[in-house]
Each structure stands twice: as C-alpha cells, then as structure tokens.
Amino acid sequence: MKVEVTIAKEKKLPNGAVEALQKEFDCRLESRFPNCQLTVRREGSDGLTIFSGDRNEVSELLQETWKCALLLAFAHAPI
C-alpha cells in the first residue's frame, strides 16, 4: 500500500510538526500495514491519497496521529 499526505503550505504549523507527523504516522501505518510507503509533503492544499488500501481506516489513523504530532510539536516549540 502507498499513502500520500499533503499539507497546505499556508497552514501555520510549529517547527517540526510535519516531521513529527511523518515519523509517527509511518510507525503507526507500518504496525498495521507492513511494507506501506508513506509520503508527507507541503502542497497547495490538504489531501490524503491511498493506493490499494482501506481509506476509512487510514483516514482515522491519520486523524489520531495528527493530533499526537501537533501535541508533540507544540510541546517542543520555544515559548
């Protein structure tokens, strides 16, 4: 399975948020879907593309992971 996540460039995110999402989502995907390939990048708009997989399951997992990644990024952001 291949998963591509795009995040809108105009979204203001704390430093490290995209990297935190990539790392955490990759771990979570790999535990459920061995040999899954993940790409996360900044683009013109938000998006989720899944090739040969369960969209609902991946979408729910992404939502859970995004919340966790943002919490981690905000926790490590300078005050």
MODELLER restraints for C-alpha pairs under 7 A, 6 or more apart:
rsr = mdl.restraints
at = mdl.atoms
rsr.add(forms.Gaussian(group=physical.xy_distance, feature=features.Distance(at['CA:1:A'], at['CA:36:A']), mean=4.93, stdev=0.5))
rsr.add(forms.Gaussian(group=physical.xy_distance, feature=features.Distance(at['CA:1:A'], at['CA:37:A']), mean=6.45, stdev=0.5))
rsr.add(forms.Gaussian(group=physical.xy_distance, feature=features.Distance(at['CA:1:A'], at['CA:51:A']), mean=5.74, stdev=0.5))
rsr.add(forms.Gaussian(group=physical.xy_distance, feature=features.Distance(at['CA:1:A'], at['CA:52:A']), mean=5.48, stdev=0.5))
rsr.add(forms.Gaussian(group=physical.xy_distance, feature=features.Distance(at['CA:1:A'], at['CA:53:A']), mean=5.97, stdev=0.5))
rsr.add(forms.Gaussian(group=physical.xy_distance, feature=features.Distance(at['CA:2:A'], at['CA:36:A']), mean=5.66, stdev=0.5))
rsr.add(forms.Gaussian(group=physical.xy_distance, feature=features.Distance(at['CA:2:A'], at['CA:37:A']), mean=4.72, stdev=0.5))
rsr.add(forms.Gaussian(group=physical.xy_distance, feature=features.Distance(at['CA:2:A'], at['CA:38:A']), mean=6.10, stdev=0.5))
rsr.add(forms.Gaussian(group=physical.xy_distance, feature=features.Distance(at['CA:2:A'], at['CA:50:A']), mean=5.93, stdev=0.5))
rsr.add(forms.Gaussian(group=physical.xy_distance, feature=features.Distance(at['CA:2:A'], at['CA:51:A']), mean=5.13, stdev=0.5))
rsr.add(forms.Gaussian(group=physical.xy_distance, feature=features.Distance(at['CA:3:A'], at['CA:37:A']), mean=6.13, stdev=0.5))
rsr.add(forms.Gaussian(group=physical.xy_distance, feature=features.Distance(at['CA:3:A'], at['CA:38:A']), mean=4.90, stdev=0.5))
rsr.add(forms.Gaussian(group=physical.xy_distance, feature=features.Distance(at['CA:3:A'], at['CA:39:A']), mean=6.39, stdev=0.5))
rsr.add(forms.Gaussian(group=physical.xy_distance, feature=features.Distance(at['CA:3:A'], at['CA:49:A']), mean=5.77, stdev=0.5))
rsr.add(forms.Gaussian(group=physical.xy_distance, feature=features.Distance(at['CA:3:A'], at['CA:50:A']), mean=4.65, stdev=0.5))
rsr.add(forms.Gaussian(group=physical.xy_distance, feature=features.Distance(at['CA:3:A'], at['CA:51:A']), mean=6.40, stdev=0.5))
rsr.add(forms.Gaussian(group=physical.xy_distance, feature=features.Distance(at['CA:4:A'], at['CA:38:A']), mean=5.85, stdev=0.5))
rsr.add(forms.Gaussian(group=physical.xy_distance, feature=features.Distance(at['CA:4:A'], at['CA:39:A']), mean=4.76, stdev=0.5))
rsr.add(forms.Gaussian(group=physical.xy_distance, feature=features.Distance(at['CA:4:A'], at['CA:40:A']), mean=6.02, stdev=0.5))
rsr.add(forms.Gaussian(group=physical.xy_distance, feature=features.Distance(at['CA:4:A'], at['CA:48:A']), mean=5.80, stdev=0.5))
rsr.add(forms.Gaussian(group=physical.xy_distance, feature=features.Distance(at['CA:4:A'], at['CA:49:A']), mean=5.06, stdev=0.5))
rsr.add(forms.Gaussian(group=physical.xy_distance, feature=features.Distance(at['CA:4:A'], at['CA:50:A']), mean=6.50, stdev=0.5))
rsr.add(forms.Gaussian(group=physical.xy_distance, feature=features.Distance(at['CA:5:A'], at['CA:39:A']), mean=6.15, stdev=0.5))
rsr.add(forms.Gaussian(group=physical.xy_distance, feature=features.Distance(at['CA:5:A'], at['CA:40:A']), mean=4.77, stdev=0.5))
rsr.add(forms.Gaussian(group=physical.xy_distance, feature=features.Distance(at['CA:5:A'], at['CA:41:A']), mean=6.59, stdev=0.5))
rsr.add(forms.Gaussian(group=physical.xy_distance, feature=features.Distance(at['CA:5:A'], at['CA:47:A']), mean=5.70, stdev=0.5))
rsr.add(forms.Gaussian(group=physical.xy_distance, feature=features.Distance(at['CA:5:A'], at['CA:48:A']), mean=4.73, stdev=0.5))
rsr.add(forms.Gaussian(group=physical.xy_distance, feature=features.Distance(at['CA:5:A'], at['CA:49:A']), mean=6.55, stdev=0.5))
rsr.add(forms.Gaussian(group=physical.xy_distance, feature=features.Distance(at['CA:6:A'], at['CA:40:A']), mean=5.81, stdev=0.5))
rsr.add(forms.Gaussian(group=physical.xy_distance, feature=features.Distance(at['CA:6:A'], at['CA:41:A']), mean=5.13, stdev=0.5))
rsr.add(forms.Gaussian(group=physical.xy_distance, feature=features.Distance(at['CA:6:A'], at['CA:42:A']), mean=5.54, stdev=0.5))
rsr.add(forms.Gaussian(group=physical.xy_distance, feature=features.Distance(at['CA:6:A'], at['CA:43:A']), mean=5.76, stdev=0.5))
rsr.add(forms.Gaussian(group=physical.xy_distance, feature=features.Distance(at['CA:6:A'], at['CA:45:A']), mean=6.79, stdev=0.5))
rsr.add(forms.Gaussian(group=physical.xy_distance, feature=features.Distance(at['CA:6:A'], at['CA:46:A']), mean=5.07, stdev=0.5))
rsr.add(forms.Gaussian(group=physical.xy_distance, feature=features.Distance(at['CA:6:A'], at['CA:47:A']), mean=4.88, stdev=0.5))
rsr.add(forms.Gaussian(group=physical.xy_distance, feature=features.Distance(at['CA:6:A'], at['CA:48:A']), mean=6.48, stdev=0.5))
rsr.add(forms.Gaussian(group=physical.xy_distance, feature=features.Distance(at['CA:7:A'], at['CA:41:A']), mean=6.28, stdev=0.5))
rsr.add(forms.Gaussian(group=physical.xy_distance, feature=features.Distance(at['CA:7:A'], at['CA:42:A']), mean=4.75, stdev=0.5))
rsr.add(forms.Gaussian(group=physical.xy_distance, feature=features.Distance(at['CA:7:A'], at['CA:43:A']), mean=5.78, stdev=0.5))
rsr.add(forms.Gaussian(group=physical.xy_distance, feature=features.Distance(at['CA:7:A'], at['CA:45:A']), mean=5.99, stdev=0.5))
rsr.add(forms.Gaussian(group=physical.xy_distance, feature=features.Distance(at['CA:7:A'], at['CA:46:A']), mean=4.43, stdev=0.5))
rsr.add(forms.Gaussian(group=physical.xy_distance, feature=features.Distance(at['CA:7:A'], at['CA:47:A']), mean=6.68, stdev=0.5))
rsr.add(forms.Gaussian(group=physical.xy_distance, feature=features.Distance(at['CA:8:A'], at['CA:42:A']), mean=5.77, stdev=0.5))
rsr.add(forms.Gaussian(group=physical.xy_distance, feature=features.Distance(at['CA:8:A'], at['CA:43:A']), mean=5.17, stdev=0.5))
rsr.add(forms.Gaussian(group=physical.xy_distance, feature=features.Distance(at['CA:8:A'], at['CA:44:A']), mean=5.05, stdev=0.5))
rsr.add(forms.Gaussian(group=physical.xy_distance, feature=features.Distance(at['CA:8:A'], at['CA:45:A']), mean=4.04, stdev=0.5))
rsr.add(forms.Gaussian(group=physical.xy_distance, feature=features.Distance(at['CA:8:A'], at['CA:46:A']), mean=4.91, stdev=0.5))
rsr.add(forms.Gaussian(group=physical.xy_distance, feature=features.Distance(at['CA:9:A'], at['CA:42:A']), mean=5.32, stdev=0.5))
rsr.add(forms.Gaussian(group=physical.xy_distance, feature=features.Distance(at['CA:9:A'], at['CA:43:A']), mean=5.47, stdev=0.5))
rsr.add(forms.Gaussian(group=physical.xy_distance, feature=features.Distance(at['CA:9:A'], at['CA:44:A']), mean=5.76, stdev=0.5))
rsr.add(forms.Gaussian(group=physical.xy_distance, feature=features.Distance(at['CA:14:A'], at['CA:73:A']), mean=6.09, stdev=0.5))
rsr.add(forms.Gaussian(group=physical.xy_distance, feature=features.Distance(at['CA:14:A'], at['CA:74:A']), mean=6.33, stdev=0.5))
rsr.add(forms.Gaussian(group=physical.xy_distance, feature=features.Distance(at['CA:14:A'], at['CA:77:A']), mean=6.52, stdev=0.5))
rsr.add(forms.Gaussian(group=physical.xy_distance, feature=features.Distance(at['CA:15:A'], at['CA:73:A']), mean=6.78, stdev=0.5))
rsr.add(forms.Gaussian(group=physical.xy_distance, feature=features.Distance(at['CA:15:A'], at['CA:77:A']), mean=6.74, stdev=0.5))
rsr.add(forms.Gaussian(group=physical.xy_distance, feature=features.Distance(at['CA:16:A'], at['CA:73:A']), mean=5.85, stdev=0.5))
rsr.add(forms.Gaussian(group=physical.xy_distance, feature=features.Distance(at['CA:17:A'], at['CA:69:A']), mean=6.23, stdev=0.5))
rsr.add(forms.Gaussian(group=physical.xy_distance, feature=features.Distance(at['CA:17:A'], at['CA:70:A']), mean=5.92, stdev=0.5))
rsr.add(forms.Gaussian(group=physical.xy_distance, feature=features.Distance(at['CA:17:A'], at['CA:73:A']), mean=5.13, stdev=0.5))
rsr.add(forms.Gaussian(group=physical.xy_distance, feature=features.Distance(at['CA:20:A'], at['CA:69:A']), mean=5.26, stdev=0.5))
rsr.add(forms.Gaussian(group=physical.xy_distance, feature=features.Distance(at['CA:20:A'], at['CA:73:A']), mean=6.88, stdev=0.5))
rsr.add(forms.Gaussian(group=physical.xy_distance, feature=features.Distance(at['CA:21:A'], at['CA:65:A']), mean=6.73, stdev=0.5))
rsr.add(forms.Gaussian(group=physical.xy_distance, feature=features.Distance(at['CA:21:A'], at['CA:66:A']), mean=6.08, stdev=0.5))
rsr.add(forms.Gaussian(group=physical.xy_distance, feature=features.Distance(at['CA:21:A'], at['CA:69:A']), mean=5.05, stdev=0.5))
rsr.add(forms.Gaussian(group=physical.xy_distance, feature=features.Distance(at['CA:22:A'], at['CA:40:A']), mean=6.06, stdev=0.5))
rsr.add(forms.Gaussian(group=physical.xy_distance, feature=features.Distance(at['CA:24:A'], at['CA:65:A']), mean=6.58, stdev=0.5))
rsr.add(forms.Gaussian(group=physical.xy_distance, feature=features.Distance(at['CA:24:A'], at['CA:69:A']), mean=6.97, stdev=0.5))
rsr.add(forms.Gaussian(group=physical.xy_distance, feature=features.Distance(at['CA:25:A'], at['CA:62:A']), mean=6.71, stdev=0.5))
rsr.add(forms.Gaussian(group=physical.xy_distance, feature=features.Distance(at['CA:25:A'], at['CA:65:A']), mean=5.83, stdev=0.5))
rsr.add(forms.Gaussian(group=physical.xy_distance, feature=features.Distance(at['CA:26:A'], at['CA:38:A']), mean=6.35, stdev=0.5))
rsr.add(forms.Gaussian(group=physical.xy_distance, feature=features.Distance(at['CA:29:A'], at['CA:36:A']), mean=6.75, stdev=0.5))
rsr.add(forms.Gaussian(group=physical.xy_distance, feature=features.Distance(at['CA:30:A'], at['CA:36:A']), mean=5.99, stdev=0.5))
